Amino acid sequence: MNSLAKKLRGARERLGLTQAEVARALGVVRELISLWESGKRVPGLAHIRDLARLYGVEEESLLDEGPLRFLEAEGFHLRGAPDSNLELRRWLDFLDAWAEFLKDLGEEPKPLRRPPKALDKGGQYTDRRSVAQLAEQVRAHYDLGLDALPDLYTFLDELRALVYRAPLGPLARSKISGAFYNHPKLGWSILVNVDTTPGRQAFTLAHEFAHALYHYRTPGIVSRSDEKPPMERFADAWAAHFLVPGKAIRQQLKRLSGEARVRDAFQAMWLARYFRVSYNTMLIRLRTERLIDQFLYEEWRFYSVSDLAQRLGLPVEEYKVPEAKAQGWDLERYPLSVLEKVRRAIEGGRASVAEAAAILDVDRTTLEIELLSPPKKEPTEMQALEASELEDVLPF
């Protein structure tokens, strides 16, 4: 057995993974993993890169004559489903590459590594008794009021927190909803599992924002649904209050029915829609605010969210877990600020298409079509009609 084959087998066994699990993570058949580990076939460079990410080793150490050199981003322990681990490593690789790319452009990042002084609780705060007050304080500091929050992807991007999206698999399998990493050069970096509903993604964003504000001294945190240490419990509680303030719930109930009480599960669903959170998050907030009792909470949480949405005339697809997108998640991973900076660098001649494609881990064709090509000139009939109607307001 050659050196590469031995290293591949040893790295897999070190993590306790089966050949079938590795095959699923890479999107290949198990027999191919067996052929690689027996030395009868040699993986291509793209598969070498993915194997190195999955096993947490330096890519070069799989190919040279020396021993394996293992990687470990400070504070991260890559656990859980192997395909989730592969995506986590891909995220960490991007962060390092992005920091180097900015340096090459002469744009040293100004990392946001801790919260404003007025919000700073020391970096390792976990007292859940104060989450309501702290959430209200953060809303006031950023002038967010007590109403439904704006799009959190955009909000965090404007704060200079780098938010990355990745398909980590449904929570029932991967257990990972997101991650926070206080990157040494980029500062606050957040990962969100997009194999969840929009409401769950909003909760994950708020949860990781809590880690950034109150747990920034812990460089890396992988948020798992099956593990709830004090920091995770605090972040859950804070996120719920940040997304749905108690005062705002009562205001909306009075506007909806003239009284500060919840009559049925349809009202709970309406509130979830208004605050852009999941139905489960809203039920928990209603229970913690004592707007429903334990009996109603236990009954309503088993209702079909899709059925509630359909009967209220809401788009049902927003309340379903999307189909897995492990293949084809390319530029959708990155925030608009990253894509815009890449576009300007290419158009300004400061970076080549090949360099940018390597940073974003896509092929050149994808980059040219999805980022650099002009929009298609195919307006819909509705667009054309609206444009015609609005031409009267033009100043000529």
N, C-alpha and C positions, 0 to 999 in steps of 0.2 A: 504494500500500500504506500503511495507516494506521500510526501509531506503535506500537500494541500488536503488530500483526503483524510489523513489522520487529524489534522487541525479542525476540519469541518465536523468530524464525528466527536472529537473531544470537546469542542465549544458547545455543540448541541447537548451532549450528555451533562456538561457542567451546569447547564440551566434546567436540566430535568425535562427536556422537551422530547417528544416522539417525532419520528420522521413524518408522520401524518400531520402533526401540528405545524411543523416547519413548512411542509408543502402547502398547507392551507394559507399560511401567512404570505408565502411568495406567489401563490396562484399557480402552482404547478402540481403534477401528479407525484404521489409518494415514491413511485418507482424511480423517478429522476433523482430524488434525494439519495436513495440507496446507491444509484450508479455513481453519483459524485463522491460518496463516502467510501466506495470500494475502489475508486480510482479508475473505473472503466469509462467514465465520461468526465469532462472538465467544464465547470460552469463558465458562462460568458461573463464579461466584465460587469454588465448590469446586474446579473445575479450575484456576483462576488460582492458588489457594493451593498445589495440588500441583505445578504447573509452577514456581512460585517455589521451592519446596523442592527440586525435582529439579535446577534450574539454579543453586541457591545464590545467589539474589538476593532483595532485599527485595520483598515482595509489592506494596507501594505503588509501587515504581519501575517495575513493569510497566504501571501504570495512569496515572501522572502524565506530564507533558510533559518531564521531565528525563531524563538518561541512566540506564541500569541501575546499580543500586548492589549490588555483589556482597558476599555474606556469606562469612565464613571463620572458623569456630570455631578458636581457636588450637590449632595442632598437628594439625588434621585436614585431610586432602586427600581429598575425596570422589571416590574412583576406583572402578573396577569396573563391574559391571552397573548400568544406570541405575535399575532398580527397587530395588536395594540402596541406591543413593545417596539415593533418595527416602525410604526407611525411616530411613536414618541422619539425614537432615535432620529428619524428623518427631521422632526421639528428641531431637535437640538443641533443637528448638523446645519440646518438652515440658519439658525441664530448665529452660530459661529461664522458661517460664510457671509452672512449679511453684515456683520460687524466689520469683517475684513474688506468687503466691497465698499462700504461707506468710507473706510480709511483710505482706500485706493482713490476714491473720488475726491479726497481732501475734505470730506464732511464728517469730521469726528462727531459721533452721536453725543447728545446731551442726555445721559440716562436719568430716568426718573426712578430712583432707587429707594425712596422713602416718601411718606406723605407730607403734605404741608405741616408746618409746625403746629398749627391750631388743631390738627387732627391726630397728631402723633401720640400713640399710647405706649411707645417703647419697643414695638416690633415683635412681641411675643404675648400679646394680650388674649385671654381666653374666658373672661368673666361674662357669661351669657346673661346675667341679670341686667346688664346695661345696654343690650343690643338695640332696644327701641330708641333710647336717647341718642346713641351713637349714630344710628342710621339717619335719624332726623338731623343730627349735626352735619353729617356729610351732605345731605340734600341741601341744607341751608348754605354750606360753604360753596357748593358748586351752583347755587341758584337754581335748583331743580324743583322747588316748591313741594307740594304734597300730592300732586296729581300723578297720572300715569307717566312713566318715564319715557324719554325719547329712545330711539334705537340705541341699544347699549354697545353694539359694535362700533357705531360712529362716535358715540360719547367717549369710549375708552381710547379710540384711535386719536381723537382730538386731545386727549390727556397725554399723548405720547406713550401709551401702553401698547406694545406690539401684540395684537391678537391674531392668532393663527388657527385655522379650522382644519380638522382632520377626521377622516372616517375611522373611528376606533372600534366600531361594531356596536350592536345594541347593548344597553346596560345589562340586560339579562345574561349576556355572555361575557362581555369585556370587563364589566364592573367599573370602568373608568369613565367619568363624566368630563374631566378636564385636568388641567395642571397649571401651576404657577411656578415661574422660575425667575428669580432676581438675577438676571444675566450680568456678569461682571462688566461688560462693555455696553450693553443695551438697556439694562435696568429691567423694569417690569415687563415680563413676557408671559402671555396667557395662551393656553391651548384649550380649544373647545371641541368636544365630540359632536360631530354633525349627524351622527346616526341616532339622533334623538329629535323630539318634536321642537318646534320653535319656542314653545313655552319653557321646555326643559333647558334649551340653550340659553335663554334669558336668565334662568336661575343659575346656571353654571357660570355665566359671565359675572353675575353679582357675587357669587360664592368666591370666585378667584379674585375679584376686586377686594373682597374682605381680606383675603390672604395678603394682597399687596399692601393694604392699609395697616393691618394689625399684626402680620406675621412675616414682615420683610426680612427679619434676621434669620429666618429659616430659608436658605437659598432656593431649595426646590421642594415642591409638594405635589405629589400625584393624588388627585382627589378620587377616591374609590367609594362606590356605593355600599360595599360590604365591610368597610373599616371606618370607625367613627371615633378617633382620638379627640381630645379636647379642642384642638384647633379646628378640626372638621365640624364638630358640633357647633362651635361658635360661628364659623363661617356660614353654616346652614341657617342658623337662627338670625344672624345679621342680614343675610341675603333676603330672607322672607320679609323682614321689616323694611328693608331698603326698597324692595320692589312694591310692597303693598303696605303703606302706613295705616295704622288703625284709624286715625282721624279721617283719612281719605275714604276708607271703606264706609264709614258712617255717613259721610257727605253724599256719597253716591247712592246709598240705600235710601236716604231721604229724598233724593231727586228721583229715584226710580219708583218708590212706592209711598213716599210721604212719611215713612217711619224707619227708625234705625233698628230693624230686625230683618232676618232672612226668612222668607216664607217657604221657599222650596228650592230644590236643586237647580232649577232653571235660573233662578236669580244668582245662585253661586256661579253657574256657568257664564252668565252675562257679565258678572264682575271679573271673572278670569279673563274674558275677552277684552274688557275695558282696560285692565291693568297689564295686558299682554303677558300673562303668566299661565302656567298649567292649571288645570282644574284641581289637581291634588294640592298644589301650592296654595290656591285660594281656600280650599277646605281647611287646611291647617291654620291659615291666618284667621279664618272665621272662628275656628275652635279656640285658638289662643286668645282672641279678643272676646270670647264668651258670647259670640253672636249666634252660635249653635251649640247644643250640648253634645255630650259624648255619644248618645244614642243616635242622633241625626248624623253625626260625623261617620260613625261606623256603618250606617245604612247607605248614605249618599256616596261614600267612596267606592262602592262596588257598582255604581251605575255606569252604564256605557257612555263614555265621553263622546264617541262618534254619534250615538243616538241623540244625546242632548244637543249637540251642535246642529245636527240635521233638523231637529224639531224647532230650533230657534232660527233656522235659516242661515246658519254660519257655514263657512267653507270647511267641510269635513276633513279635507286633506291636511289642514293645519294642525289637526289633533291626532294624527297618526304618525307612527315612527316611519320615516322615509325608507325607501328601499336602499339596501347597501350600495355605496358608491365607491368601493375600494378601487375600482378602475375608473379613470377619467377625472379624478379630482386633481386638477392641475393648478391653474391660476386662481381658482376659487378658494384656495387655501389662504391667500395672502390679503392683508388689509389694503384698502385703496391707496393709502399713503405710500406703501411699498411699491405697488404697481406704477403709480404716478412717478415716483422717483426713478424707477427703472426706465420708464418711457422717456423721461427728460434726459437721462444719461445717454441713452442710445441716440436720440434725435440730436443731442448736442455733441455727439462724437466723442464722448468721454468713456463710453463702454461699447463693446461690440455685441452683436446679437448672440454670438456664441458664448461670450462671457456671461451675459445676462441669463441665457438659457441654463447655464451650469449653476448659477446662483439659485434660480427658481426651480431647478431639478425638473425641467421639461425639455422637450426637443425643440429645435429651432423653428420647425414648421408651426407647432402649437403657439409659440411665442409670437411669431409674425402674424398669424391669423387672428389670434384672440386679443392681442395687445396692441400691435402696431398697425394693422390694416384699418383703413377708414370705415365708418359704419356703412352698412348697405343702404342704398337709396330705394327702399321698398315701403313707402308709407302705407298704412292700412287705409281703408275707405273712411274709417272714423277719424283718423289723423288728418286726412285731406279735407274732410268736411269741417273739422274744428279749426284748421288753419285758415280756411276760406272765411269762416265766420268772424275770426279775430283780426283779419287784415284791416278791418275798419278802424281799429285803434292805433294803427301805425301812424307815425307823424309825417306822412307824405301821401 
